[in-house]
Amino acid sequence: MGAFEKIDVDSKKEMVQIWERMGDEDKDYFVDQVALALSIWGSDDAGKVLVGKVISTLVTDGSENLADFGLYIEEYLVGNREEKRSGKVKRASGIISRYRLKNALSSVPHKEIEL
């Protein structure tokens, strides 16, 4: 099973559009965070699907930058309390939070301000 197999087509399209608008530095931050997550969750199909689910949560919430990945790990867990790897997910969230702090990444998602 592919990491994005269970994600709807519109979300997949939005992911690609977000990626295309991102700068190289943000792309690097995104890749680093996903690599950290997979090193903890496992790079098997289940770990990859979990990455897809977190990205889907990010897109559904309206974030405009995939580098916000680390901000959405805990949010994914809130909506999916039955996650089998919740302990590993929480561990990854903590490590990625420290990575984000070290690299001075935003602590709030990149979203358009609604008035």
Summary of the structure (lengths in Angstrom):
residues: 115
radius of gyration: 13.3
end to end distance: 40.6
largest distance: 42.2
contacts: 329
relative contact order: 0.17
helix: 69%
strand: 0%
